[in-house]
Structure formats: structure tokens, C-alpha cells
Amino acid sequence: MNADCRRIRDHISDAISDALPEADERALREHLDGCADCRRYAQSLAREHASLADHFARIDAGMAARRSQVLAAIEQPRLAVPSLRRRILRKVAVAAAILVAAGLGLRWIGLGTAAYGLTEALEHSQNADVIHIKGWHLRESVDSGELKRLPFEHWIDRRNGRYRDDYTIGYADSDPNRPLCMLEVFDGEYCMDTRGYSTDPATGRTTLSIEYAKLSPFQRRLKMHTMGAFPAFMKHLREVKGFTRTGREQIEGTATDVWEGEIVAPDETVPYTKLRIWLSPSTGRILRIRRWLNEKEDSVEWMLRQEAHTIEYDVLPPPDCFRTDPPDGYELVNTKATAVTRELGDYDGRSRFYTCVGFTLNDGSVILGWHANHLPQESQADVFANLRPAESLPQLPARVVALKPWPIEEEDTILAGYHLAWTAKRGKFYEWGLYVPDRKVPERNTFKYYKVISEYSGVEPRSFGGRPNLVAEEVTITSDVEFKTWVIGAMAELSDNSVAPAHVTYENVMTLARQIHSSLNP
Amino acid sequence: MNDAADDNAVQACRQGDKAAYATLVERHYRRVFALCLGMMGSAHDAEDLTQEVMLKGFTNIRKLSDAGRFEPWILKVARNLCLDALRRRKRLKARAAEQAVEQVREPHADHDLERAIRRLPLELRVPLTMYYFEQKDAETISTILNISHSLVCQRIRAARNELHALLMEGDHDER
């Protein structure tokens, strides 16, 4: 290659970019006619150019799914916008809580009869067979800035394992007065779920589509457990220490105490929240809640943003409340006859590397069920054949090697993974790893997620069609009974014989976790 | 440039409106991902980091002083996280080299291409990614990177030449 070739090779690159001046094009052609090396170089560069374009186009193709993953993560209730003064206020709140604890206690005495206070209100309120909550929240339109009320209504029938969730996501672009309503109903057997709105470009007609699914018994239990009776803002009821009783009012003929206070360290997006709660002193249950938000640190203006104006317990739901017959005018994605059963091990169908469920134990360890098989037709029986508890995870091409609390400000804590047990169902193998922290895990409410640390060996991550990022479903285990219900139940669900491995008991697992932890910190 | 729609969304987000942040994600995800992809050279890493950037953006939205300048702010967050990740990557590589761990590598054309892209120096990888992934022309790239048009052309040429050499090498140990 001579100096001319070097110059020409720059021309080749410019020609590929379509940026070569006409004057140089002729010189390039003439050179290529007489130089075999540069011709080969030009052909290679053209091929690589096409490969690059293809490579980046394929990356771009996954953009929507990636974006959805972020949006889903944002929807996680633990994600919050922390206040700059939050840490200080948290300390103040703790101090205030200590000061008022003696005075407020779990109960207070009034009018000569035992009456319930606020601190156990959430527990009392959730402890009902049927709960009905109706209300609204305000949302500001990003385009017009106008505040609009979006109504919601929830019915939960714990005894029969049914629920109904009506909510509004906004208003139609074409008609600002027409609410866009969504619905999810589970009748104990079928789940009917609205999937979204679509508009026919020809007619301009908007239809809402509905999809049916069945839930496995374990999934039903998990759903009823994780959804909780009180949506979104009401979970602040765990933070009511320091609230004061400000008066008494009647709601529908029932006497209530009115409690009020500011949440200083809420587990939500806005740190400055004021709640007013109407509590029945005779039952300890909440009958109404209002929530104000205050954006600015020093502002004294509170804006009423949410209200659950009707909260009822053990009332009879309307006859059609849990019916899952498709409402008129809805487009059906499938039917009950073609509905698939959602089991614990079912993911979105795109990924062959995913986590199923995580269980947090008393000592901060986590049991995590996961599956990884980039060649689904291949059996993994050999890989799982000789595994021993507390030893290495199976040598799969993709593995969840560790978990990491995220985000935390302190030094990074890592929960390293060890094999605990495996189960197999319909040819799919599931690893149940025990992830033990290398140091004391921060309080669970101080971080949002367990982030999944995965490792690949000899395969491209994309060959799995997706990968786990965060532990999605998470259940806290504090007793042998809970361990049997959730951990053993999950393993049984993902096992062909519906039985969990015999060595997996609460006592054994806690002992294993202790031994591993001791070996990490001799 | 101050963006009124971003301004509204940031204000709403500060009031706890997650849906408002979702609109910011919708608008800026691709740009942030492209920056992470250019800096890291791997879609896998870019995906992780973009998620981290977006979630960090959400939890730190109160630190954004000018609500209308969300994009430059979130890109700065992204750049800093990428630099941290590159430093971590370098440390891990040093450790892996010490332990002489041999990775089993499956021959795969696209895999080789991605590894070759990762081996490019940062100043070549970023404009190359802008050109192919974001499909920006040299003029736009020169404005974004604040370098001359001819330097952008030169870097894209150099990136192609370097990539060609790396792909011809057949030895794709990362630096």
C-alpha cells in the first residue's frame, strides 16, 4: 500500500457516507480499476457498512420493549422522589413518634369505652372479607396544564378470592370530556383485563380491547397478597405516627374521629403529603381519606389531590360486580375458552431468562426462583443433576449470580448466590438460589429494588430474548407458616409432581444462610 | 433550548405525577440510550445504564433547577453514569486479566462486530454510533459534540478503518 492508497481509502469511506466530492469520485474509480488491494478494501468496507447498519437497526428494534421496562420500573410503588430535607425530617419524625408514642399508644381512652386509635388502622381496615373503595385523584394535563378528576373504584372480595378494579387513565384527545376507563376483573376463575384503546384510522372509532386469562391457584394467592386492599396513596397509613386527632364528624350516621398529620418520609413520589383520615373509633377502620400535596418546601399552600370518599367493609357487592362477560362494544383479544392459565413460571413469552418470584427472609437473605435456557429444546437435566445446597449455582449459560439492593447510598451490599434447590415442570428447569448478603442488609424500606446481577458464559445475552433486571414479585417471609405458604407453594407450583424438594424447610434454609454468612465473615 | 412540554412534565413530576415522568421517558429514552450505547459500545450495558439513568432522573428530579432543560440534565446524568461504568469495566478487566480467566466464545458475526465496536476508542465510538444508530449526519454530530465538521468526518473514517482492522484481526480480546 502506498501513500496514494492511504488517501484513496479515506475516499472509500467518504463515498460510503455519500460525502465524497464529485471531483474525487473519478480519481477513486480510476484508482480502484488499477489496485486490487483497494478494491478488496472497498468491498470489505461496504460489507461492514451494511453490517453496522444492520447491527444498529436490530438494537433499535428492541427500543419499545426497553422503554416499557423503564416505565414499569417507575410504576413500582417503592420508587419515590426524595426530598432534600427528607433525611432531616425522617429523624424529626422518629423523635416525634417516640414523644407521642406514650400518649397516643395503640388505643386511647374516650367516653368511658375502649376506642381504636390510628396506628393499627391499616391492619384493622384490611382485615375484612369485602372492601369497597371509591374516589378520585387529580391529574394535571401535560399539554394544557388543566387539572382533571380521574375517578377510581376498587372491590376486593377476599373470602372468594375476587377483585374488580375500575380506573381512569386520562381523557380522550378527540373529546376532552370523555374519560378513558380501564377495567380489571377477576371472578375467581377468569381474569378479564382491558388491554388498551385503539382507533380505527378509517372510521375514527375508538375501541377498547379485552383479554382473558386464568390464574393458577398460587398466582391467585400471590395476587390477593400483593395487591393489598388499599391502593396507591393509602399505603401511607403505615406512616401515621405523630398524627393528631383534630375533631369528630358523622359519616352516613357513623361517628368518626378525624385525624390529621403530615407524612414526612412517605414511601412515595411526593415527600410533602398531608392526610386527613376519618376513623371509626368503635371498629378501628378508616371510612374516608383525603390527601393533599405540597410541592414547595416552604409553601403553606396544600392542594387537595386525592380522595377516597367512600370506604366500606363487608358490604354486599353489586350482583354484576365480578362478572367477566365482555361488556358491549369491546373488542376481544381472546375468549374464556382460549384463555391461557398464568402460572408462576410464565413470563412474557419473549425471554428465556427471567426471575419468577423472590422471598426475603428475616436475616436479609433472599430465595429467588429463576429460569434460563437459550436453547429451549435442550434438556438441562445434566446441569442440575449433581448440585448440592449451599454450593455453586448450576453451570448454565446465563445465571443470576447475585442481587444488589438498589439504590443505596452506603457502601455496596452484594447478596451472592448459592444453590438451594431446583424444580422442573414440563421440561423447564427452575433454579431456586439462596442469595446471602456479605454484610448487614439495609432496612428493606430504605431501598427500592433488588437489582439482578447476571453473568453469561459463552453466549450472547440477546440470544435469550430478554433478561431479568429487577426482582419483580417479592414476598417477605417471617415464619415457618409463611415459608410453607409461599416458598414451598411456589416450588410446588413449578414442579411436575407439585411437591417442593424435601430438604427445603424454613429451619434448614435459615441454618444454611447463617452458615454461608459466617463463611463470608469468618 | 427551553422546552415547554418538558417544563410542564417536570413540574407535574415534582408533584408526584408518575405519568408525567412517563412522558419524559417516552420523549428522551432513545436519546439517552443512544448516548449510553455510544459510550459503552454494548446494547446490553446501554440498556442497563439507560434504566439506571431514567430511574435516577426520577428520584433526583428535584435537583433539576431549570425544569425546561430536562434533556441536557438527563444527558449529563447519563454521561456521568457511563463514565463510572467505564471505570468499573476497566477495573474488572484488570482483575480478570490477573485471574487469567478464559471466556468461552461462540463464533458469531454480530458478536464479533459488537466486541470490535467496544474496542474502539471512545472518541471514535461515539460519532460512529451517532451516525449509524441515531442516523445523524456529520453536520449535526459536529454541533452536538462541539467539534468541526471535518473532524467528525475524519473520526468516522478512522472508526471504519479501525473496525475493519479489528474484524480482520480475528483476535477480539478487549482492551
Contacts between the chains, C-beta under 8 A, distances in Angstrom:
chain1	res1	chain2	res2	distance
A	9	B	161	6.9
A	10	B	157	5.3
A	13	B	156	7.1
A	13	B	157	4.1
A	13	B	160	5.0
A	13	B	161	7.0
A	14	B	153	6.8
A	14	B	157	6.9
A	16	B	160	7.5
A	17	B	131	7.7
A	17	B	138	7.5
A	17	B	153	7.4
A	17	B	156	6.6
A	19	B	138	6.8
A	19	B	153	6.4
A	41	B	164	7.5
A	44	B	164	6.0
A	44	B	168	7.8
A	45	B	160	6.1
A	45	B	164	6.2
A	48	B	160	7.0
A	48	B	163	6.2
A	48	B	164	6.0
A	48	B	167	6.6
A	49	B	160	7.4
A	51	B	109	7.2
A	51	B	110	7.8
A	51	B	113	5.8
A	52	B	113	7.2
A	52	B	128	7.7
A	52	B	132	5.0
A	52	B	163	7.7
A	53	B	132	6.0
A	55	B	110	6.0
A	55	B	113	5.4
A	55	B	114	7.1
A	55	B	117	7.9
A	55	B	132	7.7
A	56	B	129	7.4
A	56	B	132	4.4
A	56	B	133	4.2
A	58	B	110	7.7
A	59	B	37	6.9
A	59	B	43	4.5
A	59	B	46	8.0
A	59	B	133	6.7
A	60	B	133	6.6
A	62	B	43	7.6
A	62	B	47	8.0
A	63	B	29	7.4
A	63	B	30	6.1
A	63	B	33	7.0
A	66	B	29	7.3
A	66	B	33	6.9
A	66	B	47	5.4
A	66	B	50	7.0
A	66	B	51	7.7
A	67	B	25	6.4
A	67	B	26	6.9
A	67	B	29	4.6
A	67	B	30	7.9
A	69	B	51	6.5
A	70	B	25	5.5
A	70	B	29	6.6
A	70	B	50	7.2
A	70	B	51	5.3
A	70	B	54	4.7
A	70	B	55	7.2
A	71	B	22	5.3
A	71	B	25	5.9
A	73	B	51	6.5
A	73	B	54	7.9
A	73	B	55	6.0
A	74	B	18	5.6
A	74	B	21	5.9
A	74	B	22	6.4
A	74	B	25	7.0
A	74	B	54	7.5
A	74	B	55	7.0
A	74	B	58	5.9
A	75	B	18	6.4
A	79	B	18	7.9
A	79	B	55	6.8
A	79	B	58	6.4
A	79	B	59	6.9
A	80	B	59	6.7
A	81	B	13	7.3
A	81	B	14	6.8
A	81	B	16	6.9
A	81	B	58	6.6
A	81	B	59	5.9
A	81	B	60	7.9
A	81	B	61	5.6
A	81	B	62	6.1
A	82	B	59	6.1
A	82	B	62	7.9
A	83	B	62	7.0
A	84	B	62	6.4
A	84	B	63	7.8
A	139	B	12	8.0
A	139	B	17	6.3
A	139	B	19	6.6
A	140	B	8	7.6
A	140	B	11	8.0
A	140	B	12	4.9
A	140	B	15	7.4
A	140	B	17	6.5
A	140	B	20	7.4
A	142	B	5	6.5
A	142	B	8	5.1
A	142	B	9	5.2
A	142	B	12	6.5
A	142	B	20	5.9
A	142	B	23	5.5
A	143	B	5	7.6
A	143	B	8	7.7
A	145	B	8	6.1
A	169	B	19	7.9
A	170	B	19	7.8
A	268	B	16	6.5
A	269	B	13	7.8
A	269	B	16	3.8
A	269	B	17	7.6
A	269	B	18	6.2
A	270	B	14	7.9
A	270	B	15	6.2
A	270	B	16	3.4
A	293	B	15	5.5
A	293	B	16	6.0
A	295	B	11	7.9
A	295	B	14	5.6
A	295	B	15	5.1
A	303	B	15	8.0
A	305	B	15	7.6
A	305	B	16	7.9
A	407	B	55	7.8
A	407	B	56	7.4
A	407	B	59	7.2
A	448	B	55	7.9
A	457	B	103	7.3
A	457	B	104	6.3
A	458	B	103	7.0
A	458	B	104	3.5
A	458	B	105	6.5
A	458	B	106	5.5
A	459	B	106	6.1
A	460	B	106	7.2
A	460	B	108	6.3
A	460	B	110	7.6
A	460	B	111	5.4
A	461	B	44	4.8
A	462	B	43	7.3
A	462	B	44	7.4
A	469	B	48	7.4
A	469	B	51	6.7
